[in-house]
Structure formats: structure tokens, C-alpha cells
Amino acid sequence: MTLETPKVQSSIESLSTVASPILTAPIAPLFIKMALPIIFGLMINGLFNFVDAIFISRAVGTYAIGGVSAAFPIQMIMISLSAMMGSGMASTISRYLGANRYEEANQVFNASLLFVATTGLFLSIIIILFRVEIFDVLKLPLTLAPYAIEYLTPIATIGIISFCHGTLSEALRAQGLNIQVFKLMASMALLNIALDALFLFVFDWGVPGAAWATAISITSAFLYALYLLKTNSDRIFISRQLLRFSRKIHQEVLVLGLPILLSYMGFAMMLLLVNLTLVHVAGDQAELLISAHGILNRTFMLIFLPVLGMMIAFQTFAGFNYGANRHDRVVHVLKIALVLSSAYSLFWSLVMIFASHYLFQLFSQDLSLVLSASGIASIVFIGFITTGVSMICPALFQALGFAKSAVFLNILHNYILLLPVLWTFSKLWGVTGIWWSFPVIDVLCAIIIALYTLSFIRTKLLNIV
């Protein structure tokens, strides 16, 4: 199954100058220093999804977490679109800053901010108007549908705010303001956890309480991001004169962000396909297995975040150095990122295969739910060791501006391999086949990506014939 400098300089006065540490400092220590604050920020931020699930499961019950899990793919579609725009913008800004082109970087930022606000508002309206029909189409069991609707409504209501928050965060990250991004993400996560506890266990608001806790936290983080941009950013800023649509900018941002959209959207599609397959294959066990798969995915997302943090640090590092024509440093940091991410993935593969029940007991005392989730984890995490290759290598192509290659590598797992393998395995081996499809796809995908990336490095970066 497959975001300050951390005191690289106490104030990053000029990441884009020749003397900048990101262009001259020893690569391994610098990469680790860049990645750690991002990872810590992501982990703290990711805790609110993890704690959300724990609180909902314990305060409301197994069906509630199943309903929230069923709503999560729709939430992921919103996150996917926001991440596409923010990531594409950040990739462009990083390369402009690395080449000392500050005016162009600001044009991209302001045009992108206006575009995401418009998109977020439109998407909010569509989801709220058709939230009931969405789950009818998805054939969600009647025991889970009310919880899914209750959770999705508040999340969709603040679409414009969450989209703008994502873009502001990416603008801070693209400048190397990782400490500020860490503070932003940490404050949002801690507020969400506190509001979760208050709304669920004190006010007894159930699933809507958990959703409103998330909505309020995102809104607060958006306001804090505005403050950080105004007080900490001296190169990127909001300008009324530059807040206008630009077809050229939007096209570039969307093309560069398309790999991230496909990656995130692929995850959402995977969740939807698994839920639909379970409804057709699992019979009376569908509700339990959807709930079990739900808590597994909340756990997976938390475990996955450090790999994402390494990928984001790698992307910023590679983009700056490629913009400065330092191809040797791009290749070197790729090797380091792959080694570190693979070692981390191996550790968690072993934990989740042999001892995942200890984690799942945090969610519920329902033994059938815990055992079901543990059984699924012992299979799907067999291929988790390949996550580093499947994340870091496609990020290389996005950071360097090779959008077509990045798109191909990002669609491989969930758009090319997932459906035929999942369908075939579920037909042949039922529910067990659903879970075994994931490690098979993970390994096949990693082999193809590794070979493609090696060929690119030899011919394009190192010019080896």
C-alpha cells in the first residue's frame, strides 16, 4: 500500500545564492536536518487523523469509524486537488528562487492562491449539495451511511479555507521556512486533538463533533499561516496587483502538480475500490471489514508520513540544486533519501506484520475489529518496504520539471496495476485475495520505477551512454 530549515541557518537569508548551504553543505547531514522538522511536523499533524479515529471508535463505536472511513476517500479527493496545486506551485517557486527569479516566484504564488480559493469554493458547493447521493452511488451499507454524511458535511463546508491553507503552507516550505511550517502543523494538530476530546467526550457530539474539531483546526491554521507569511517571508508575499488568473501559470502548476494529484487521488480510488469490493465479496462481514480497513489506513497514514517528509525534503533539495546546475548533488541526495526511507520502511514492515494488534487495541476493545485489522496488516505490509522507491523516485522527476515521467510513475500503482490485480485476486481468492493484491502490486511497481529512474539518471543527469 502505497513539509524550515531545521536551523540550516538560523534565518535563511538566501537559499538561492551560490553560498547557500543547500547548494554547498555536506549532503547527508543537511538532508537529515532538512527532513527532520518536516517529518516531526507531519507526524504531529498526522496525529489528528489517527487520534480522530481512536476517539471516534471509542466514543461512538465500530460502525461510526466505518462510516468515517467510507467518507475519507471523498475527503482525500479534496486533499488531492489542494496538494496538486500547492505542490506544483512549490516546485515552480523553488526553482525560481534557486535561480534568483523572485518576481516570477511571486507571480506564481499569487495566481495560485486565487485559483485554489476559487476551486475550493466550487468543490465545497458540489459536495454539500450531493453528499447523500454520493454515498448512494458508492453502495455504502445503511448502517454506515449516516455517519459518513455527518463527518463529510463540516469538512466540505470549509473547502475554500482548507485549499488556501495548503497553498500558504507550501509557499512557506518552498522558501525553506521549515521551522515555521513545523509550528503551523503542530499547532493545528494539537488544537484538533484538544477539540476532539472536548467535543466527543465532554459535549458528546459524536461524529459531527470530530468533523467540526478538524474544520476549526484547519481554519485556525489558515489564519496562522497568513500571519507567518506576513512576518517571516521576505521574498514571497500576497499582492493585490498580482492576485489575478494566469492561464500560463495555472497550466504549469497543474502539470507539475499532476503527479501528486494522481498519487493522492489514487489512494482515494484504492479506498473506494476496496470498499466496493468488500460490499460485493464479504457479505455480512462487509461492515466489520470496512471498519477494520479504516483503522488500518489511519495507522498506515501515520506510519507513512516520515517517508513523505523525506520525499518533500528531497524535492526541495533536488529542485534548488538542479536549478543551480548541480546534478551531482541531485544524484547524491537521491541515494541518501532511498537508503533512509527503505530502512525506515523495513522496520515498520516487520512491526506491522508481527505486532500490529498492539496498535489496533488503541482504537477499540472490540476483539473482532482488532483481529480483522491485524490480519489485514500482516498481509498488506509485506510490500511496505518498497515505499521509499515508489515515493522518492517519482519526486525526482517532479522536482526537476519532468512532468510526463512523474505522471507515468505516479499512475503506475493505482491506475494501471490496481484494478486488474484487485479484480483478479478478489475473483480467485475472495476477501483474502483483496489483501494479497497490495504487496504484489507494491513489488511490481517498485521494480518498474527503479529501472526507469536508473536509466534516467545515467542518460540525463550523469550523461552516461
Legacy VTK file of the C-alpha trace (Angstrom):
# vtk DataFile Version 3.0
C-alpha trace
ASCII
DATASET POLYDATA
POINTS 465 float
0.000 0.000 0.000
1.363 2.587 -1.136
6.997 19.565 4.977
12.284 25.360 7.777
15.312 24.655 7.539
15.901 22.999 10.766
18.427 25.533 11.684
20.435 25.038 8.494
20.784 28.751 9.031
19.002 30.396 11.913
17.438 32.691 9.363
17.502 31.530 5.768
18.694 34.704 4.275
19.466 33.420 0.829
18.819 29.834 -0.070
19.152 30.783 -3.685
22.632 32.314 -3.581
25.736 30.373 -4.523
26.923 30.371 -0.896
23.705 28.817 0.359
24.135 25.634 2.434
21.557 23.847 0.298
23.974 24.221 -2.627
27.308 23.750 -0.829
26.976 21.949 2.529
27.669 18.209 3.028
24.639 16.454 1.653
23.775 13.716 4.150
23.780 15.878 7.336
21.948 18.689 5.538
19.306 16.377 4.118
18.638 14.921 7.557
18.446 18.423 9.070
16.001 19.470 6.377
13.876 16.347 6.671
13.549 16.061 10.466
11.459 19.204 11.093
9.244 18.279 8.157
8.816 14.755 9.490
8.084 15.978 13.029
5.571 18.469 11.678
3.879 15.858 9.537
3.787 13.349 12.382
2.231 15.836 14.770
-0.187 16.901 12.056
-0.916 13.275 11.165
-1.746 12.511 14.769
-5.029 14.341 14.437
-6.290 11.843 11.849
-5.001 8.976 13.963
-6.428 10.350 17.221
-9.636 11.270 15.390
-10.137 7.614 14.552
-9.291 6.457 18.092
-11.684 8.950 19.687
-14.498 8.191 17.230
-14.114 4.445 17.607
-14.066 4.578 21.402
-16.674 7.316 21.862
-19.186 6.294 19.200
-18.399 2.728 18.093
-17.254 0.393 15.331
-19.920 1.430 12.813
-19.003 5.095 13.338
-15.369 4.517 12.373
-16.623 2.534 9.389
-18.762 5.461 8.263
-15.925 7.937 8.741
-13.611 5.603 6.815
-16.147 5.486 3.990
-16.222 9.313 3.903
-12.433 9.551 3.920
-11.958 8.893 0.157
-14.125 11.938 -0.604
-12.041 13.981 1.829
-8.936 12.611 0.090
-10.216 13.894 -3.252
-10.322 17.400 -1.767
-6.839 16.927 -0.322
-5.634 15.630 -3.695
-6.721 18.713 -5.607
-5.286 21.050 -2.974
-1.998 19.124 -2.874
-1.735 19.177 -6.673
-1.974 22.969 -6.796
0.244 23.539 -3.762
2.920 21.060 -4.831
3.044 22.296 -8.421
3.311 25.869 -7.167
6.060 24.940 -4.676
8.068 23.119 -7.347
7.960 26.179 -9.597
8.731 28.630 -6.783
11.690 26.571 -5.550
13.317 26.561 -8.984
12.684 30.305 -9.437
14.208 31.064 -6.041
17.187 28.819 -6.821
17.740 30.911 -9.968
17.229 34.291 -8.167
13.983 34.976 -10.048
11.940 36.444 -7.185
9.403 38.366 -9.285
8.318 35.284 -11.196
8.056 33.326 -7.944
5.643 35.904 -6.531
3.552 35.908 -9.677
3.167 32.143 -9.427
2.237 32.290 -5.744
-0.463 34.952 -6.062
-2.051 33.485 -9.175
-2.090 30.073 -7.484
-3.696 31.424 -4.312
-6.584 32.943 -6.258
-7.034 29.765 -8.275
-7.155 27.433 -5.244
-9.647 29.683 -3.454
-11.985 29.509 -6.432
-11.561 25.761 -6.776
-12.115 25.123 -3.075
-15.339 27.117 -3.042
-16.683 25.311 -6.102
-15.859 21.885 -4.709
-17.474 22.682 -1.359
-20.738 23.598 -3.027
-20.800 20.425 -5.138
-20.064 18.054 -2.258
-22.557 19.637 0.136
-25.332 19.618 -2.460
-24.813 15.977 -3.422
-23.460 14.411 -0.213
-26.369 11.970 0.146
-26.307 10.899 -3.493
-22.523 10.307 -3.310
-22.889 7.502 -0.793
-25.895 6.060 -2.594
-23.736 5.659 -5.694
-20.976 4.051 -3.603
-23.443 1.453 -2.299
-22.428 2.186 1.294
-24.251 -0.055 3.814
-27.157 1.731 5.509
-25.562 1.184 8.931
-22.543 3.305 7.899
-24.043 5.982 5.600
-25.417 8.382 8.284
-22.010 8.571 9.973
-20.300 9.215 6.626
-22.634 12.123 5.820
-22.295 13.611 9.318
-18.498 13.576 9.025
-18.207 14.852 5.453
-20.502 17.895 5.781
-18.330 20.078 8.087
-15.171 19.094 6.191
-16.695 20.145 2.873
-18.062 23.379 4.356
-14.555 24.856 4.808
-13.216 23.764 1.410
-12.048 27.262 0.396
-10.193 27.672 3.713
-8.501 24.283 3.606
-7.393 24.825 -0.008
-5.888 28.248 0.785
-4.220 26.860 3.910
-2.482 24.201 1.814
-1.153 26.765 -0.648
0.147 29.085 2.089
1.920 26.165 3.794
3.562 25.132 0.522
4.696 28.723 -0.120
6.421 28.775 3.275
8.012 25.386 2.659
9.244 26.340 -0.817
11.294 29.141 0.786
12.925 26.740 3.238
10.963 28.077 6.231
10.592 24.606 7.680
10.642 25.670 11.334
7.655 27.914 10.681
5.857 25.135 8.822
6.550 22.812 11.736
4.974 25.295 14.176
1.997 25.672 11.870
1.345 21.972 11.570
1.987 21.251 15.235
-0.439 23.928 16.418
-3.148 22.630 14.099
-2.705 19.042 15.263
-2.657 19.865 18.982
-5.740 22.059 18.670
-7.560 19.321 16.795
-6.749 16.714 19.439
-7.919 19.015 22.224
-11.155 19.840 20.408
-11.711 16.160 19.631
-11.571 15.297 23.317
-13.835 18.222 24.228
-16.483 17.673 21.560
-16.603 13.874 21.819
-16.121 13.093 25.494
-17.390 16.260 27.195
-20.077 17.597 24.865
-20.926 14.142 23.444
-21.414 15.500 19.921
-20.486 12.206 18.224
-19.152 12.056 14.680
-20.135 15.679 13.800
-18.084 16.834 16.804
-14.965 15.140 15.419
-15.550 16.691 11.994
-16.067 20.194 13.423
-12.900 19.795 15.517
-10.984 19.204 12.279
-12.721 22.096 10.489
-11.986 24.566 13.310
-8.349 23.438 13.495
-7.805 23.913 9.769
-9.387 27.378 9.912
-7.126 28.384 12.814
-4.077 27.061 10.943
-5.042 29.080 7.869
-5.109 32.293 9.927
-1.753 31.394 11.499
-0.269 30.698 8.032
-1.332 34.179 6.918
0.487 35.613 9.940
3.638 33.567 9.262
3.701 34.617 5.617
3.464 38.273 6.593
6.078 38.160 9.371
8.596 35.548 8.183
8.615 35.672 4.394
10.688 38.389 2.737
10.538 37.003 -0.811
7.025 35.605 -1.183
4.021 37.740 -0.211
0.377 38.392 -1.075
-0.017 41.253 -3.549
-3.310 42.685 -4.760
-1.696 43.604 -8.059
-0.594 40.014 -8.648
-3.808 38.323 -7.472
-5.139 37.510 -10.900
-5.722 34.459 -13.015
-2.966 33.452 -15.411
-3.561 30.635 -17.838
0.169 30.115 -18.359
0.916 29.895 -14.635
-2.059 27.674 -13.868
-1.155 25.322 -16.685
2.447 24.989 -15.474
1.403 24.497 -11.850
-1.241 21.921 -12.714
1.082 19.957 -14.977
3.826 19.860 -12.330
1.327 19.055 -9.605
-0.429 16.380 -11.612
1.788 13.570 -10.260
0.801 14.469 -6.700
-2.862 14.618 -7.699
-2.617 11.221 -9.283
-0.798 9.804 -6.267
-3.288 11.168 -3.719
-6.288 10.514 -5.914
-5.026 7.019 -6.483
-5.075 6.436 -2.743
-8.651 7.679 -2.589
-9.575 5.463 -5.519
-7.954 2.499 -3.803
-10.063 3.061 -0.694
-13.208 3.356 -2.780
-12.443 0.217 -4.767
-11.673 -1.811 -1.652
-14.918 -0.696 -0.005
-16.939 -1.518 -3.119
-15.248 -4.898 -3.476
-15.864 -5.734 0.182
-19.555 -4.928 -0.212
-19.779 -7.423 -3.078
-17.433 -10.130 -1.746
-17.574 -10.046 2.064
-21.332 -10.344 2.552
-22.367 -9.904 6.197
-18.756 -9.169 7.164
-18.569 -6.049 4.937
-19.293 -3.509 7.701
-16.680 -5.043 10.036
-14.026 -5.286 7.318
-14.645 -1.712 6.111
-14.176 -0.549 9.712
-11.047 -2.719 10.148
-9.590 -1.451 6.873
-10.423 2.068 8.058
-8.352 1.886 11.255
-5.579 0.129 9.322
-5.432 3.027 6.862
-5.370 5.642 9.638
-2.413 3.747 11.110
-0.782 3.341 7.695
-1.037 7.070 7.013
0.725 7.922 10.285
3.499 5.394 9.612
3.816 6.614 6.024
4.338 10.294 6.932
8.120 10.124 7.599
8.603 8.760 4.077
6.529 11.662 2.796
8.678 14.043 4.873
11.849 12.646 3.310
10.276 12.976 -0.114
9.373 16.645 0.490
12.865 17.481 1.799
14.388 15.628 -1.145
12.179 17.506 -3.590
13.192 20.918 -2.221
16.878 19.897 -2.154
16.804 18.459 -5.677
14.862 21.409 -7.127
17.324 24.003 -5.771
20.414 22.078 -6.877
19.015 21.265 -10.311
18.157 24.956 -10.778
21.800 25.734 -9.920
23.008 23.006 -12.341
24.447 20.828 -9.545
23.459 17.447 -10.963
25.986 15.568 -8.851
24.288 16.736 -5.655
20.896 15.727 -7.024
22.076 12.154 -7.611
23.820 12.013 -4.223
20.767 13.144 -2.269
18.614 10.663 -4.185
20.797 7.798 -2.946
20.663 9.052 0.643
16.894 9.502 0.562
16.396 5.999 -0.831
18.603 4.336 1.789
16.979 6.139 4.723
13.409 5.665 3.512
13.945 1.975 2.756
15.480 1.283 6.174
12.546 3.018 7.862
10.045 1.089 5.754
11.671 -2.239 6.575
11.362 -1.546 10.303
7.650 -0.805 10.101
7.024 -3.717 7.772
8.283 -6.068 10.487
6.305 -4.325 13.236
3.025 -4.368 11.343
3.403 -7.948 10.145
4.167 -9.406 13.567
2.813 -6.983 16.218
0.138 -4.735 14.711
-2.531 -5.837 17.212
-0.855 -3.732 19.906
-1.538 -0.605 17.846
-5.067 -1.565 16.902
-6.027 -2.120 20.542
-5.753 1.658 20.924
-8.836 2.014 18.758
-11.229 -0.426 20.316
-11.853 -3.245 22.779
-13.885 -4.969 20.061
-11.796 -8.124 19.599
-13.269 -8.947 16.200
-12.306 -5.465 14.905
-8.739 -5.738 16.266
-8.201 -9.244 14.901
-9.604 -8.314 11.497
-7.324 -5.261 11.221
-4.285 -7.277 12.352
-4.970 -9.987 9.803
-5.163 -7.417 7.018
-1.949 -5.670 8.184
0.040 -8.909 8.268
-0.507 -9.226 4.524
-0.589 -5.704 3.087
2.573 -4.548 4.913
4.680 -7.234 3.231
5.255 -4.775 0.373
5.692 -1.636 2.509
9.497 -1.896 2.251
9.192 -0.677 -1.352
7.529 2.608 -0.317
10.760 4.632 -0.404
11.469 3.730 -4.022
7.851 4.299 -5.048
7.745 7.778 -3.429
11.256 9.240 -3.759
11.950 8.327 -7.388
8.791 9.890 -8.869
9.506 13.002 -6.740
12.836 13.357 -8.566
11.068 13.866 -11.879
8.599 16.362 -10.405
11.354 18.378 -8.686
13.313 18.591 -11.937
10.263 19.546 -14.006
9.925 16.285 -15.987
6.173 16.168 -15.598
5.405 13.388 -18.081
7.762 10.925 -16.413
6.469 11.889 -12.977
2.911 11.344 -14.127
3.689 7.903 -15.541
5.422 6.724 -12.371
2.647 8.057 -10.143
-0.187 6.433 -12.070
1.527 3.072 -12.235
0.419 1.716 -8.850
-3.193 2.766 -8.509
-4.242 3.462 -12.088
-2.511 0.792 -14.155
-1.931 -2.130 -11.802
-4.527 -1.806 -9.032
-7.804 -2.505 -10.799
-6.821 -5.587 -12.815
-4.869 -7.194 -9.954
-7.527 -6.390 -7.337
-10.314 -7.694 -9.560
-8.442 -10.865 -10.471
-7.323 -11.671 -6.926
-10.751 -10.991 -5.416
-12.365 -13.252 -8.000
-9.896 -16.060 -7.379
-9.440 -15.845 -3.598
-12.251 -13.614 -2.268
-11.508 -11.303 0.672
-8.025 -12.765 1.182
-7.241 -12.010 -2.455
-8.096 -8.344 -1.887
-5.371 -8.019 0.730
-2.734 -10.030 -1.186
-3.171 -7.796 -4.232
-1.386 -4.953 -2.400
2.085 -6.479 -1.767
2.070 -7.929 -5.281
1.345 -4.508 -6.787
3.881 -2.808 -4.471
6.743 -5.044 -5.591
5.913 -4.877 -9.303
5.567 -1.089 -9.137
8.880 -0.597 -7.280
10.823 -2.711 -9.797
9.488 -0.745 -12.766
10.098 2.650 -11.076
13.646 1.722 -10.033
14.631 0.613 -13.538
13.072 3.712 -15.147
14.824 6.059 -12.691
18.205 4.374 -13.100
18.000 4.782 -16.870
17.087 8.483 -16.476
19.985 9.171 -14.106
22.536 7.500 -16.366
21.408 9.229 -19.566
20.103 12.635 -18.412
21.923 13.574 -15.181
25.249 11.775 -15.496
25.319 11.653 -19.324
26.461 8.046 -19.381
25.844 6.462 -22.759
LINES 2 466
2 0 1
462 3 4 5 6 7 8 9 10 11 12 13 14 15 16 17 18 19 20 21 22 23 24 25 26 27 28 29 30 31 32 33 34 35 36 37 38 39 40 41 42 43 44 45 46 47 48 49 50 51 52 53 54 55 56 57 58 59 60 61 62 63 64 65 66 67 68 69 70 71 72 73 74 75 76 77 78 79 80 81 82 83 84 85 86 87 88 89 90 91 92 93 94 95 96 97 98 99 100 101 102 103 104 105 106 107 108 109 110 111 112 113 114 115 116 117 118 119 120 121 122 123 124 125 126 127 128 129 130 131 132 133 134 135 136 137 138 139 140 141 142 143 144 145 146 147 148 149 150 151 152 153 154 155 156 157 158 159 160 161 162 163 164 165 166 167 168 169 170 171 172 173 174 175 176 177 178 179 180 181 182 183 184 185 186 187 188 189 190 191 192 193 194 195 196 197 198 199 200 201 202 203 204 205 206 207 208 209 210 211 212 213 214 215 216 217 218 219 220 221 222 223 224 225 226 227 228 229 230 231 232 233 234 235 236 237 238 239 240 241 242 243 244 245 246 247 248 249 250 251 252 253 254 255 256 257 258 259 260 261 262 263 264 265 266 267 268 269 270 271 272 273 274 275 276 277 278 279 280 281 282 283 284 285 286 287 288 289 290 291 292 293 294 295 296 297 298 299 300 301 302 303 304 305 306 307 308 309 310 311 312 313 314 315 316 317 318 319 320 321 322 323 324 325 326 327 328 329 330 331 332 333 334 335 336 337 338 339 340 341 342 343 344 345 346 347 348 349 350 351 352 353 354 355 356 357 358 359 360 361 362 363 364 365 366 367 368 369 370 371 372 373 374 375 376 377 378 379 380 381 382 383 384 385 386 387 388 389 390 391 392 393 394 395 396 397 398 399 400 401 402 403 404 405 406 407 408 409 410 411 412 413 414 415 416 417 418 419 420 421 422 423 424 425 426 427 428 429 430 431 432 433 434 435 436 437 438 439 440 441 442 443 444 445 446 447 448 449 450 451 452 453 454 455 456 457 458 459 460 461 462 463 464
